[in-house]
């Protein structure tokens, strides 16, 4: 990490202007016919999905928070159509366990919990189909 915040990668790459975020988000709002508050609710839904995954795997809250940040950062620059959020959420969680140096109990258990939660959660999204083709 840089000793000077103004030269750090966080300042240079991840402090985004609201206009820049809206440029990337407008594609999703138009493609899925969403309002901005519905988009925020969708992001909250996937943050809760990561939280549920992490709790079922008994991960630390720091790992879950890191995964949520990764998901939000990805979708701040890319559309929801780019990658299925139900695939990206477990990927962010897996990456967060590696970055935070918190080992997973087993990859089989991770896959099983992800599959079980993935089957339960899409039923809650009845009015929007975000699955990519």
N, C-alpha and C positions, 0 to 999 in steps of 0.2 A: 504494500500500500504506500502511496505517495505521502510524503510528509506535508505537502501543500495541497489542500482540498481543491484549489482552483486548477491544479494540474492533474488531479486524480482522474481515473477512468470513469468513476461514478459521475463526476461533474460533467465530463466531456461527452459521455454517451447516454446517460440515463436520466438527466434532468431535462425533461421534454417540455416544450411549450404546449399550452392547451390547443393552439391551432394545429400544431404538428400531430398531436394525438387525434384530433378530430379528423384530419386528413385521412389517417389510416382507418379510423372507426367508421367513417361515412360509408365505406363499402359494405360493412356488415349491416349498418342501419338500413341501407337501401336493399341489399340482397335478401334480408330476412324480414323486411317491412317492420322494423322495430323502432320504438321511440328510445330516447337516450336513457330514461329511467328503467326501461325494460332491459336494456343492455347492461346497466349496472346490476340489476337483479340477476341476470344471467352470470355475470362474473362472481357475484356473491354465491350463487348456486355451485359453481365449480370450486370456489374456495371452501365451501362446506363439504363438497365431495372429497377434496384433498384432506380436510380435517377428519372426515369419517374414515378414510383409508388409513390415515396416520394413527387414529385412535384404535382401530382394529388391529393394526400391526404393533401397537404399543411403542410408538416412536415419541421422542421428545418433542415438545412444542416448538423448540427452535428449528428442528428439522422441518416440521409442518409449515412454519412461517416462511422458511427459506423456499420451500416448494411453491407456496402461494405467490411469493414475489416473482419467482421464475415464470410462473404461468401468466401473471399480469404483465410482466415485461415482454414476454413473447407476443401476447395479443395486443400490446400497445403499438407494435410495429407490423404485425401480420393480421390477416383476416381470419375469422373463425373457419372459413372454408379451406384455408391452407392446410390445417391439420385438425383432425377430430379432437375436440377437447377431452373426450373420454379416453383417448390414447395419450394425449399430452399430459394430463393430470398425473397418472401413475409414473410417467417418465420423469416429470419434474420432481416427484417424491423420491424416486430412485436416485436421481442425480443429487438431490439435497442430502440424502443419507451418505453419499460418497463425499460430498464437499464438507459436510459437518463431521465427517469421520465417525459416523454412527452406523455400525454394521447391521445389515438386515438379518433377522433370524434365519431365513432361508429363502431362496428364490422361488421355491415351490409354494411356500406359504404366501409370499407376496403375490404371486400369480393367482392363487386361489382366492384370496381376499379381494383382489382387483376384479376378478371375473364375477364374484358374487355381488359385489357392490355395483358393478357396471350393469348387471341385469336388473337390479332394483331401482336405480336412479333414473334411467331414461323414461320410465313410466310417468315420472313427475313432469316431464317436459312434453305436454300434450299438444300445445299450440304451435310449437316450433320444431322443425326438423333440422338439426345442425350436422347430421352425419354427412360426410363428404362421400362422393361417389368414387 
